[in-house]
C-alpha cells in the first residue's frame, strides 16, 4: 500500500519487543531496501541470519542481502551471498539470475553466462 515509513516504524517496535526474532529483522530489511536505505538493510539481514534457522527464510535473507550488496557496488560480497542462497535452494531461477547479474557487473562474463544458463 506504499506506507513504507509506517511499516518501518512498526518493525522498529517489533524488534525492540522481540530482539531475537530473525523474521522481524528480515522484514525490516526488505522495507529499508525499498526505501533505498541499503546499508541499513544489509545490517538487518546480517542480524536476521543470527536467528533464522529455517532454510526458506535463510535463502530469502541471503538472496535479498546479495541484491542489496550488488546495488551498493559490493560485487564480491554480493556474489558470496548469492552463491550461498543458491547452495540453499539451487532450484530457484531468480537466485541464479541475480548471481549472473553480479558476475556480469564484475565483468566475469563466463560465470555470468553459466549462472544465466542455470536460471533458464
C-alpha positions as CSV (number, residue, x, y, z in Angstrom):
1,X,0.0,0.0,0.0
2,X,3.1,2.2,-0.2
3,X,3.2,3.1,3.5
4,X,6.9,2.1,3.9
5,X,7.7,4.7,6.6
6,X,4.8,3.5,8.7
7,X,5.8,-0.2,8.2
8,X,9.4,0.7,9.2
9,X,8.1,2.2,12.5
10,X,6.1,-0.9,13.2
11,X,9.1,-3.2,12.6
12,X,11.3,-1.0,14.8
13,X,8.8,-1.5,17.6
14,X,8.6,-5.3,16.9
15,X,12.4,-5.6,17.0
16,X,12.5,-3.7,20.3
17,X,9.9,-6.1,21.8
18,X,11.5,-9.3,20.5
19,X,15.1,-8.6,19.5
20,X,15.8,-12.3,18.8
21,X,13.1,-12.7,16.1
22,X,15.0,-13.0,12.8
23,X,11.8,-12.6,10.8
24,X,11.4,-9.0,12.1
25,X,14.9,-8.1,11.1
26,X,14.4,-9.7,7.6
27,X,11.1,-7.9,7.0
28,X,12.6,-4.6,8.3
29,X,15.5,-5.1,5.9
30,X,13.0,-5.5,3.0
31,X,11.4,-2.2,3.9
32,X,14.7,-0.4,4.3
33,X,15.8,-1.8,0.9
34,X,12.6,-0.3,-0.7
35,X,13.4,3.0,1.0
36,X,16.9,2.9,-0.5
37,X,18.5,2.5,2.9
38,X,20.7,-0.2,1.6
39,X,23.5,-0.2,4.2
40,X,20.9,-0.4,7.0
41,X,19.0,-3.2,5.1
42,X,22.3,-5.2,4.9
43,X,22.7,-4.7,8.7
44,X,19.2,-6.1,9.3
45,X,19.8,-9.0,7.0
46,X,23.0,-9.8,9.0
47,X,21.1,-9.6,12.2
48,X,18.3,-11.8,10.8
49,X,20.8,-14.5,9.9
50,X,21.9,-14.7,13.5
51,X,18.5,-16.0,14.5
52,X,16.9,-17.7,11.4
53,X,17.2,-21.4,11.2
54,X,14.5,-22.2,8.6
55,X,16.0,-22.9,5.2
56,X,13.5,-20.9,3.1
57,X,13.9,-17.8,5.2
58,X,17.7,-18.2,5.2
59,X,17.5,-18.3,1.4
60,X,15.3,-15.3,1.2
61,X,17.6,-13.3,3.5
62,X,20.8,-14.2,1.7
63,X,19.1,-13.6,-1.7
64,X,17.8,-10.1,-0.6
65,X,21.2,-9.3,1.0
66,X,23.0,-10.3,-2.2
67,X,20.8,-7.9,-4.2
68,X,21.4,-5.0,-1.8
69,X,25.1,-5.6,-1.9
70,X,25.1,-5.5,-5.7
71,X,23.2,-2.3,-5.6
72,X,25.8,-0.9,-3.3
73,X,28.5,-1.9,-5.8
74,X,30.0,-4.6,-3.4
75,X,30.1,-7.2,-6.1
76,X,32.4,-9.8,-4.4
77,X,30.2,-9.8,-1.3
78,X,27.1,-9.9,-3.4
79,X,28.4,-13.0,-5.3
80,X,29.2,-14.7,-2.0
81,X,25.7,-14.2,-0.6
82,X,24.0,-15.2,-3.8
83,X,26.2,-18.3,-4.1
84,X,25.1,-19.2,-0.5
85,X,21.5,-18.6,-1.5
86,X,21.9,-20.9,-4.5
87,X,23.5,-23.6,-2.3
88,X,20.4,-23.5,-0.1
89,X,17.8,-23.5,-2.9
90,X,19.5,-24.5,-6.2
91,X,16.2,-24.8,-8.0
92,X,15.4,-21.0,-7.7
93,X,15.9,-19.4,-11.1
94,X,15.8,-16.0,-9.6
95,X,18.9,-16.7,-7.5
96,X,20.9,-18.0,-10.5
97,X,19.8,-14.9,-12.5
98,X,20.8,-12.4,-9.8
99,X,24.1,-14.3,-9.3
100,X,24.6,-13.9,-13.0
101,X,23.9,-10.2,-12.8
102,X,26.5,-9.7,-10.1
103,X,29.1,-11.7,-12.1
104,X,28.1,-9.6,-15.2
105,X,28.6,-6.3,-13.3
106,X,32.0,-7.6,-12.1
107,X,32.7,-8.4,-15.8
108,X,33.2,-12.1,-15.2
109,X,31.2,-12.9,-18.3
110,X,31.9,-16.7,-18.3
111,X,30.5,-17.1,-14.8
112,X,27.6,-14.8,-15.7
113,X,26.8,-17.0,-18.7
114,X,26.9,-20.1,-16.5
115,X,24.6,-18.6,-14.0
116,X,22.2,-17.3,-16.6
117,X,22.1,-20.7,-18.2
118,X,21.2,-22.3,-14.9
119,X,18.5,-19.8,-14.5
120,X,17.0,-20.7,-17.8
